[in-house]
């Protein structure tokens, strides 16, 4: 009678211990999964917020570009209106010249530096043998002999 009770008690204790160890292992292993899900959710929220900020920034710059274009157009219209008014109403030539737009005012200033170029003037480029050398021709017309080239 005692032998059969011990067997049953041992089987029940082993089953409870197995269930407890299994539950503990499941809890420990799934703790990382829950954290990973939270991190993924925060990442998705951050990406959504970033895309909303980018869209808002694009809209802002598009609106700013439209406003700048509008200001430029209104400035040109104002300049034309002043020019027409000066032509019709003003007798002073200096004021007319200042208010009348000229091609020089629209183009680049002559005092401003020119854009650097990657080529030389004329038919000889920077790789020519005589680039940057001055030719001093003697009155006798004699030229100095060149050393041999190898």
Secondary structure as a PSIPRED ss2 file (coil, helix, strand):
# PSIPRED VFORMAT (PSIPRED V4.0)

   1 X C   1.000  0.000  0.000
   2 X H   0.000  1.000  0.000
   3 X H   0.000  1.000  0.000
   4 X H   0.000  1.000  0.000
   5 X H   0.000  1.000  0.000
   6 X H   0.000  1.000  0.000
   7 X H   0.000  1.000  0.000
   8 X H   0.000  1.000  0.000
   9 X H   0.000  1.000  0.000
  10 X H   0.000  1.000  0.000
  11 X H   0.000  1.000  0.000
  12 X H   0.000  1.000  0.000
  13 X H   0.000  1.000  0.000
  14 X H   0.000  1.000  0.000
  15 X H   0.000  1.000  0.000
  16 X H   0.000  1.000  0.000
  17 X H   0.000  1.000  0.000
  18 X H   0.000  1.000  0.000
  19 X H   0.000  1.000  0.000
  20 X H   0.000  1.000  0.000
  21 X H   0.000  1.000  0.000
  22 X H   0.000  1.000  0.000
  23 X H   0.000  1.000  0.000
  24 X H   0.000  1.000  0.000
  25 X H   0.000  1.000  0.000
  26 X H   0.000  1.000  0.000
  27 X H   0.000  1.000  0.000
  28 X H   0.000  1.000  0.000
  29 X H   0.000  1.000  0.000
  30 X H   0.000  1.000  0.000
  31 X H   0.000  1.000  0.000
  32 X H   0.000  1.000  0.000
  33 X H   0.000  1.000  0.000
  34 X H   0.000  1.000  0.000
  35 X H   0.000  1.000  0.000
  36 X H   0.000  1.000  0.000
  37 X H   0.000  1.000  0.000
  38 X H   0.000  1.000  0.000
  39 X H   0.000  1.000  0.000
  40 X H   0.000  1.000  0.000
  41 X H   0.000  1.000  0.000
  42 X H   0.000  1.000  0.000
  43 X H   0.000  1.000  0.000
  44 X H   0.000  1.000  0.000
  45 X H   0.000  1.000  0.000
  46 X H   0.000  1.000  0.000
  47 X H   0.000  1.000  0.000
  48 X H   0.000  1.000  0.000
  49 X H   0.000  1.000  0.000
  50 X H   0.000  1.000  0.000
  51 X H   0.000  1.000  0.000
  52 X H   0.000  1.000  0.000
  53 X H   0.000  1.000  0.000
  54 X H   0.000  1.000  0.000
  55 X H   0.000  1.000  0.000
  56 X H   0.000  1.000  0.000
  57 X H   0.000  1.000  0.000
  58 X H   0.000  1.000  0.000
  59 X H   0.000  1.000  0.000
  60 X H   0.000  1.000  0.000
  61 X H   0.000  1.000  0.000
  62 X H   0.000  1.000  0.000
  63 X H   0.000  1.000  0.000
  64 X H   0.000  1.000  0.000
  65 X H   0.000  1.000  0.000
  66 X H   0.000  1.000  0.000
  67 X H   0.000  1.000  0.000
  68 X H   0.000  1.000  0.000
  69 X H   0.000  1.000  0.000
  70 X H   0.000  1.000  0.000
  71 X H   0.000  1.000  0.000
  72 X H   0.000  1.000  0.000
  73 X H   0.000  1.000  0.000
  74 X H   0.000  1.000  0.000
  75 X H   0.000  1.000  0.000
  76 X H   0.000  1.000  0.000
  77 X H   0.000  1.000  0.000
  78 X H   0.000  1.000  0.000
  79 X H   0.000  1.000  0.000
  80 X H   0.000  1.000  0.000
  81 X H   0.000  1.000  0.000
  82 X H   0.000  1.000  0.000
  83 X H   0.000  1.000  0.000
  84 X H   0.000  1.000  0.000
  85 X H   0.000  1.000  0.000
  86 X H   0.000  1.000  0.000
  87 X H   0.000  1.000  0.000
  88 X H   0.000  1.000  0.000
  89 X H   0.000  1.000  0.000
  90 X C   1.000  0.000  0.000
  91 X C   1.000  0.000  0.000
  92 X C   1.000  0.000  0.000
  93 X H   0.000  1.000  0.000
  94 X H   0.000  1.000  0.000
  95 X H   0.000  1.000  0.000
  96 X H   0.000  1.000  0.000
  97 X H   0.000  1.000  0.000
  98 X H   0.000  1.000  0.000
  99 X H   0.000  1.000  0.000
 100 X C   1.000  0.000  0.000
 101 X C   1.000  0.000  0.000
 102 X C   1.000  0.000  0.000
 103 X H   0.000  1.000  0.000
 104 X H   0.000  1.000  0.000
 105 X H   0.000  1.000  0.000
 106 X H   0.000  1.000  0.000
 107 X C   1.000  0.000  0.000
 108 X C   1.000  0.000  0.000
 109 X C   1.000  0.000  0.000
 110 X C   1.000  0.000  0.000
 111 X C   1.000  0.000  0.000
 112 X C   1.000  0.000  0.000
 113 X C   1.000  0.000  0.000
 114 X C   1.000  0.000  0.000
 115 X C   1.000  0.000  0.000
 116 X C   1.000  0.000  0.000
 117 X C   1.000  0.000  0.000
 118 X C   1.000  0.000  0.000
 119 X C   1.000  0.000  0.000
 120 X C   1.000  0.000  0.000
 121 X C   1.000  0.000  0.000
 122 X C   1.000  0.000  0.000
 123 X C   1.000  0.000  0.000
 124 X C   1.000  0.000  0.000
 125 X C   1.000  0.000  0.000
 126 X C   1.000  0.000  0.000
 127 X C   1.000  0.000  0.000
 128 X C   1.000  0.000  0.000
 129 X C   1.000  0.000  0.000
 130 X C   1.000  0.000  0.000
 131 X C   1.000  0.000  0.000
 132 X C   1.000  0.000  0.000
 133 X C   1.000  0.000  0.000
 134 X C   1.000  0.000  0.000
 135 X C   1.000  0.000  0.000
 136 X C   1.000  0.000  0.000
 137 X C   1.000  0.000  0.000
 138 X C   1.000  0.000  0.000
 139 X C   1.000  0.000  0.000
 140 X C   1.000  0.000  0.000
 141 X C   1.000  0.000  0.000
 142 X C   1.000  0.000  0.000
 143 X C   1.000  0.000  0.000
 144 X C   1.000  0.000  0.000
 145 X C   1.000  0.000  0.000
 146 X C   1.000  0.000  0.000
 147 X C   1.000  0.000  0.000
 148 X C   1.000  0.000  0.000
 149 X C   1.000  0.000  0.000
 150 X C   1.000  0.000  0.000
